[in-house]
Amino acid sequence: MKTKVCYCDTTLDFAACCQPYLDGQAEAPTAAALMRSRYSAFVTENLAYLKYSWYPADCPADLKLDPCQWIGLKILDHGEYEPSKSAWVHFVARYKVGGKAHRIEERSLFSASNGRWYYRHPDHPDDPDQRQEN
């Protein structure tokens, strides 16, 4: 039986990497793992998981997926502001629309509550007026 390599740029099988998070069998243990699983959710069009993993107060009410072909994720860096409470992940995600390649580069803010990590929003660490850690 052939296994599928996970979409999130690890060398692990999907079943041993992001699938347990997307299927609700486990919680992502770190902000970086949550970022990887969210990328896999975009690839697999798992809107329910994207909503589940987004901090409720920050999740757009009209969340929808635009048609595209996701082609790669690279985690550039990650770290914690406050251990087990607040973290950031700097990543690049690449995708194609109509044969044209695009990229998203973002440093995202994540927070944890009751042992569960959530995506919050883009982080702006160098601009105190834009940084929203709450």
trRosetta pair geometry for C-beta under 8 A, 3 or more apart (Angstrom, degrees):
i j d omega theta_ij theta_ji phi_ij phi_ji
3 13 4.3 -46 164 -122 132 124
3 14 7.5 -174 173 26 86 80
3 15 6.8 -95 -149 18 107 114
4 13 6.5 92 67 -157 49 76
4 14 4.6 -9 92 4 101 123
4 15 7.6 103 51 -18 87 86
5 10 7.9 -162 -178 84 88 62
5 11 6.7 -50 -142 -154 114 40
5 12 7.3 121 -150 81 66 33
5 13 6.6 -80 -103 -108 37 42
5 14 6.9 82 124 -37 15 81
6 9 7.8 -62 99 23 93 25
6 10 5.3 14 61 53 127 96
6 12 5.3 16 -3 80 125 83
6 13 6.6 91 -38 138 84 17
6 14 4.5 142 -93 -90 64 57
6 16 7.9 -105 -48 66 118 68
6 17 3.8 -45 -69 64 152 151
6 18 5.3 124 -149 8 121 102
6 19 7.8 -129 -108 -22 98 85
6 36 7.7 33 146 167 133 115
6 40 6.5 -51 -173 -94 92 130
7 14 6.9 45 -11 -103 76 108
7 18 7.0 -55 41 34 89 149
7 39 6.4 -158 114 121 105 94
7 40 4.5 139 56 -110 117 76
7 43 4.3 -142 -166 36 162 166
7 44 7.3 -154 -12 -33 154 91
7 70 7.1 47 -176 106 125 129
7 73 7.4 71 138 6 76 121
8 17 6.5 -159 39 148 120 133
8 18 5.6 124 -15 -44 131 134
8 36 3.6 70 -171 -168 148 93
8 37 7.0 -27 -72 -62 148 32
8 39 5.1 122 -110 74 84 121
8 40 5.2 -52 -49 -49 101 100
8 73 5.5 -40 -152 62 51 142
9 36 7.5 -121 44 -128 83 103
9 72 6.6 70 -76 -163 113 73
9 73 4.7 -134 -13 76 121 82
9 74 6.1 173 -137 -87 173 47
9 75 7.3 -176 76 -3 134 83
10 17 5.5 172 60 -124 137 143
10 36 7.0 35 -25 -155 112 146
12 16 5.0 -120 178 89 110 102
12 17 3.9 133 97 -63 126 113
13 16 4.6 70 62 19 92 102
13 17 6.5 177 82 -7 40 97
14 17 5.9 -71 -132 46 26 103
14 18 6.3 -47 -154 51 68 88
14 19 5.0 80 147 -39 80 114
14 40 7.4 148 -139 -145 97 135
15 19 5.0 -30 -111 41 36 149
15 20 7.7 72 -178 -39 47 82
16 19 7.7 34 3 36 22 108
16 20 8.0 16 -140 -15 21 113
17 36 7.4 -86 166 138 108 131
17 40 7.8 160 112 -67 106 155
18 21 5.5 -63 -164 41 56 111
18 22 5.8 47 147 -19 86 110
18 36 6.0 -135 -81 127 114 93
18 37 4.4 165 -141 -111 98 71
18 40 3.9 114 132 17 163 166
18 41 7.9 -135 170 -38 128 70
19 22 5.6 -60 -141 43 35 108
19 23 5.8 23 164 -11 71 114
19 40 7.8 -108 -61 155 51 149
20 23 5.9 -62 -137 47 27 105
20 25 4.2 -86 -158 72 80 112
20 26 4.2 25 140 22 117 112
21 24 7.9 42 177 -65 28 24
21 25 7.6 -79 -57 52 21 73
21 26 5.8 -60 -76 79 59 82
21 27 6.9 69 -121 -144 87 19
21 28 5.1 35 -117 -58 141 85
21 33 7.4 168 -63 151 152 99
21 34 7.6 -171 -162 -111 152 55
21 37 4.1 -46 92 -132 149 149
21 49 7.3 92 130 -154 82 130
21 53 8.0 45 163 -81 114 130
22 37 6.3 -166 -51 -168 81 99
22 40 6.2 -103 -53 109 133 116
22 41 5.8 176 -110 -85 108 86
22 44 6.8 43 -157 62 158 148
22 46 5.3 -2 -156 158 112 177
22 49 4.9 -41 -135 -85 68 161
24 52 7.9 -81 -89 -179 95 169
27 115 6.9 94 90 132 159 89
27 116 5.3 -97 -153 -114 143 80
27 117 7.3 141 166 22 101 79
28 31 7.9 85 126 -104 122 14
28 33 4.0 177 -166 109 97 102
28 34 3.8 153 94 -72 156 70
28 36 7.8 161 -132 53 130 88
28 37 5.2 -133 -76 7 128 141
28 53 7.5 46 8 -128 130 122
28 117 5.4 -71 85 48 104 122
29 33 5.6 48 46 33 67 156
29 117 7.9 57 132 -10 10 124
30 33 4.6 99 53 7 80 101
30 34 7.0 -140 97 -4 45 85
30 87 7.3 -36 -178 64 78 176
30 117 6.8 46 149 -50 15 156
31 34 5.5 -55 -150 37 34 113
31 35 6.4 39 151 -23 66 101
31 78 6.4 -179 89 -167 107 125
31 80 7.6 154 9 -91 131 76
31 87 3.6 -154 -8 86 152 133
31 88 7.2 38 133 12 156 7
31 89 5.5 -163 133 -40 105 110
31 110 3.7 158 -130 64 114 154
31 112 7.8 -105 -64 -51 89 99
31 117 5.4 -167 -87 -154 56 141
32 35 5.5 -48 -148 31 34 114
32 36 6.5 34 152 -17 64 103
32 75 6.0 55 -149 -144 104 155
32 78 4.6 144 -76 87 109 179
32 87 7.8 -84 -31 142 71 141
32 89 5.5 150 -96 -106 62 123
33 36 5.7 -51 -149 36 34 112
33 37 6.3 31 153 -17 65 107
33 117 7.6 121 68 41 90 152
34 37 5.7 -56 -145 40 33 109
34 38 6.2 36 154 -23 66 104
34 53 6.0 167 -165 -164 104 123
34 110 6.2 132 69 -133 139 144
34 117 4.4 -129 -41 103 148 128
34 118 7.6 -124 -172 -88 159 8
34 119 6.5 -168 139 -52 121 83
35 38 5.7 -54 -148 34 30 112
35 39 6.7 33 152 -20 63 101
35 75 6.7 110 99 -100 136 112
35 78 7.6 -150 12 -97 148 135
35 89 4.3 -115 -51 106 156 167
35 91 6.0 175 171 -38 136 148
35 108 6.6 150 -105 58 115 137
35 110 7.4 -99 -53 -57 93 138
35 119 7.4 113 -90 -91 65 108
36 39 5.8 -52 -155 32 33 112
36 40 6.6 31 149 -16 64 105
36 73 7.0 146 -123 117 65 151
36 75 7.2 -46 -69 -51 93 126
37 40 5.5 -51 -150 38 37 114
37 41 6.4 44 148 -25 66 102
37 49 7.3 -110 150 163 101 132
37 53 6.9 180 99 -96 112 160
38 41 5.3 -48 -148 32 36 117
38 42 6.8 41 150 -21 63 96
38 49 7.6 -166 -110 127 55 102
38 50 6.4 89 -145 -113 86 74
38 53 5.7 -146 -84 100 100 149
38 119 6.0 56 -79 -46 158 142
39 42 5.7 -49 -155 30 35 111
39 43 6.6 34 148 -17 65 104
39 70 7.3 155 -178 -174 83 147
39 73 4.5 20 -161 -77 162 153
39 91 7.8 -127 -65 165 130 155
39 93 6.0 -162 -121 -109 111 123
40 43 5.5 -52 -149 36 36 114
40 44 6.1 14 159 0 69 111
40 46 7.7 8 118 23 73 129
41 44 6.1 -64 -137 52 28 96
41 45 7.9 -109 167 62 55 4
41 46 4.1 -92 -148 64 80 106
41 47 7.8 145 167 -63 105 19
41 49 4.3 -136 -118 86 134 122
41 50 5.0 170 131 -58 137 82
41 53 7.3 -175 -9 20 162 138
42 45 7.4 22 -176 -78 29 39
42 46 8.0 -68 -38 39 20 75
42 50 7.1 81 -68 -82 68 126
42 65 7.1 163 -142 -128 69 117
42 70 5.8 114 114 -69 104 148
42 93 7.7 39 67 -170 157 150
43 70 4.5 -103 -95 57 81 142
45 65 5.7 -172 -134 81 83 171
46 49 4.2 18 131 21 117 115
46 50 6.6 144 99 -20 70 85
47 50 5.5 -53 -148 35 37 114
47 51 6.4 36 155 -16 68 104
47 63 6.8 153 -160 121 101 108
47 64 7.5 -14 -120 -129 135 39
47 65 6.0 -120 -80 -25 103 113
48 51 6.0 -57 -153 38 30 109
48 52 6.2 31 150 -22 65 111
49 52 5.3 -54 -142 38 35 116
49 53 5.9 21 162 -11 70 111
50 53 6.3 -64 -141 44 24 100
50 54 6.3 26 157 -27 62 113
50 63 6.7 -167 112 164 120 141
50 65 8.0 145 6 -69 161 104
51 54 5.8 -59 -144 30 29 112
51 59 5.9 82 -142 -163 67 147
51 63 6.1 170 -82 65 93 153
53 117 7.7 9 -156 101 89 78
53 118 6.4 170 176 -131 50 55
53 119 5.7 51 133 3 90 101
54 58 6.3 -128 170 86 93 91
54 59 3.8 110 113 -89 127 103
54 63 7.7 179 16 -85 164 157
54 118 6.5 59 175 -169 15 93
54 119 5.2 -41 -108 66 59 99
55 58 4.5 47 75 26 101 111
55 59 6.7 -173 76 -33 44 85
55 111 6.4 41 -84 47 136 107
55 118 4.0 100 -70 142 76 137
55 119 6.6 -133 -10 81 81 44
55 120 5.0 16 6 -102 138 63
56 59 5.8 -46 -137 14 29 116
58 119 7.8 -129 92 111 132 69
58 120 5.3 109 0 -162 171 56
58 121 5.4 -128 -164 -46 137 102
59 63 6.4 -44 177 -42 89 137
60 63 4.7 132 76 -63 95 79
66 97 7.7 -17 135 -101 114 131
67 97 7.4 111 102 -125 72 92
68 95 4.5 39 149 165 131 128
68 96 6.4 159 -172 75 85 42
68 97 4.8 -52 -112 -76 94 86
68 102 7.9 -65 -148 43 140 121
69 95 6.2 155 79 -164 46 76
69 96 4.5 -14 59 57 102 97
69 97 7.7 176 19 -73 75 41
70 73 7.9 4 174 -44 114 92
70 93 7.0 -40 -146 179 102 104
70 94 7.5 115 -165 88 58 53
70 95 4.9 -40 -104 -102 50 96
71 94 4.8 -57 72 105 95 100
71 95 6.0 156 10 -106 85 33
71 96 5.9 59 -27 -15 128 97
71 101 7.3 -60 40 -125 149 98
72 93 7.2 174 94 -153 52 46
72 94 4.5 13 55 43 93 111
73 91 6.4 -12 -167 -175 89 122
73 92 7.4 161 -153 86 44 53
73 93 5.1 -9 -104 -106 78 77
73 94 7.7 -151 -67 19 38 72
74 91 6.5 161 85 -157 50 71
74 92 4.9 2 55 54 100 96
75 78 6.2 -23 179 -30 117 115
75 89 6.3 -57 -140 -170 102 104
75 90 7.4 102 -170 77 60 55
75 91 5.2 -38 -108 -100 52 94
76 90 4.5 -64 67 110 106 99
76 91 6.1 -179 6 -98 85 30
76 92 6.4 71 -40 -10 113 92
77 89 7.8 174 93 -155 49 44
77 90 4.5 15 54 45 86 119
78 87 6.7 29 179 168 95 112
78 88 6.5 -168 -145 97 61 56
78 89 4.4 -5 -106 -110 106 69
78 90 6.7 -157 -70 21 55 69
79 87 6.6 -166 104 -152 35 83
79 88 6.1 0 58 54 72 89
80 83 5.2 69 137 -89 154 48
80 84 7.6 16 -145 -15 145 36
80 85 7.9 92 -169 48 109 64
80 86 6.7 112 -167 86 73 55
80 87 4.5 -45 -106 -99 64 89
80 88 7.9 169 -100 17 21 67
81 85 7.7 -82 77 85 87 88
81 86 4.2 -40 58 105 112 110
81 87 6.5 -159 8 -88 76 30
81 88 6.8 74 -36 -17 97 97
81 133 6.5 -86 104 -132 171 151
82 85 4.2 -31 100 63 109 116
82 86 4.5 52 36 35 94 101
84 112 5.8 -84 170 65 55 151
85 111 6.5 -12 163 -154 58 78
85 112 5.5 -115 -122 50 27 96
86 109 7.3 -18 -165 -168 91 93
86 110 7.2 156 -155 87 45 57
86 111 5.2 -12 -101 -108 71 78
86 112 7.4 -128 -55 15 36 80
86 133 5.9 52 -155 -157 148 116
87 109 7.8 149 85 -157 41 50
87 110 4.8 -18 67 65 86 105
87 111 7.8 168 23 -85 66 34
87 112 7.7 45 2 -23 103 102
87 117 7.6 -30 38 -134 122 120
88 107 5.6 16 177 173 120 93
88 108 6.5 161 -154 80 67 44
88 109 5.7 -31 -99 -99 82 53
88 110 6.9 174 -89 17 29 83
88 123 5.0 -59 -119 15 120 164
88 125 7.1 -29 -77 -55 169 125
89 107 7.3 178 86 -153 34 53
89 108 5.2 -13 58 55 85 96
89 110 6.6 40 -5 -14 103 123
90 105 7.8 14 -176 -177 81 84
90 106 7.4 -159 -140 102 51 40
90 107 4.3 -17 -96 -102 83 84
90 108 7.8 175 -82 15 34 65
91 105 7.3 -163 98 -141 44 53
91 106 6.4 -9 58 60 79 75
91 108 7.1 -14 20 4 106 110
92 103 5.7 -8 -170 -173 99 115
92 104 7.0 160 -154 81 49 50
92 105 4.8 -15 -100 -97 82 82
93 103 6.9 156 80 -156 44 62
93 104 4.7 -5 56 54 94 102
94 101 6.4 -8 -173 -167 106 101
94 102 7.1 161 -154 85 59 46
94 103 4.9 -27 -100 -100 74 82
94 104 7.9 -164 -76 21 31 67
95 101 7.6 154 88 -150 31 57
95 102 5.6 -21 69 63 78 93
95 103 7.7 152 22 -91 65 36
95 104 7.6 21 9 -6 108 101
96 99 6.3 -2 180 -129 119 12
96 100 6.4 151 -153 71 76 34
96 101 5.4 -39 -93 -92 83 55
96 102 7.1 153 -99 15 30 79
97 100 6.0 -28 68 60 68 88
97 102 6.5 10 10 -3 100 126
106 122 5.2 -99 -159 -112 109 100
107 122 6.7 78 69 -162 58 75
107 123 4.9 -76 116 60 92 100
107 125 6.9 -61 120 -5 147 108
108 119 6.2 -29 169 -148 133 94
108 120 7.3 153 174 52 82 73
108 121 7.2 -163 -149 114 76 19
108 122 6.0 -65 -102 -106 59 43
108 123 6.1 104 -180 -7 11 94
109 119 8.0 106 83 -167 52 53
109 120 4.3 -44 97 59 97 123
109 121 5.9 0 45 59 107 59
109 122 7.2 59 2 138 89 13
109 123 3.9 120 -52 -71 94 102
109 132 7.0 -161 33 75 164 78
109 133 6.4 -142 -153 -95 142 76
110 117 5.5 9 173 -172 122 104
110 118 6.4 163 -158 80 73 44
110 119 5.8 -44 -102 -104 84 42
110 120 6.1 -175 -100 -2 25 92
111 117 7.5 162 89 -148 27 60
111 118 5.7 -18 64 58 73 97
111 120 5.6 62 -1 -55 99 123
111 133 7.7 140 -77 -156 116 74
112 115 7.0 -5 178 -134 111 9
112 116 6.4 161 -153 78 73 34
112 117 5.0 -37 -92 -91 86 61
112 118 7.2 161 -94 12 34 76
113 116 6.1 -29 68 60 64 86
113 118 6.9 2 16 -4 100 121
120 123 7.9 68 74 -68 115 85
120 132 7.3 -162 146 101 128 102
121 132 6.3 3 64 69 129 129
123 131 6.6 24 -168 -128 74 77
123 132 7.7 -137 -120 44 57 72
123 133 7.8 35 -128 -68 102 91
124 127 4.5 -41 153 52 116 104
124 130 3.3 -26 82 109 159 117
124 131 5.0 -130 75 -69 79 60
124 132 7.6 57 28 -1 98 77
125 131 6.1 72 -103 -97 31 121
127 130 4.0 32 99 25 119 113
127 131 6.4 165 82 -28 62 82
128 131 5.7 -44 -132 24 35 115
